[in-house]
């Protein structure tokens, strides 16, 4: 029994020694955070006579938990939400529903007053959609997990608005824009007729 364990230990030791150059080689690889850079590292390994299988032993080469670096022009994604610091969900729904229903009512009146071809407003599944024909489409909807109202605009693109009690309005933190004021400005300029939404 003891000789069998000794034999197994010697065999494992020989295997480890034969892999040692590959392990040291893999540790010296540049860090690869994307599948493209990982593929480039494998190609470089094959050209230099190394084993691409050694990449599997390199924790620096393959990392599913390390975030990829973000290029300067990319918009940041949603950040983690600390639910202890945000408003209760029922309060969020009350404020967001009031805002969206108020926008719906005023935009319907505005559409009737300007008689514009292609103007259409729709509210369903808690999403407000306003089409301005060839000028584009606005979409306003609630995002309860983040306690935000999201806007998709043909002029300013996507925006995420948080409730600001000090101004009693929905504010886009990145620019300081107020949701209602932004819509008044953009829609008034697109349609050529001022709109009062506040």
Secondary structure, DSSP 8 states (H G I E B T S, - for coil): -HHHHHHHHHHHHHHHHHHHHHHHHHHTS----SHHHHHHHHHHHHHTT--GGGGGG-TTT--SSS-----TTS--------TTSS--HHHHHHHHHHHHHHHHHHHHHHHHHHT-TTEEEEEETTEEEEEEGGG-EEEEEEEGGGTEEEEEETTTEEEEEEEETTTTEEEETTTTEEHHHHHHHHHHHHHTS-----
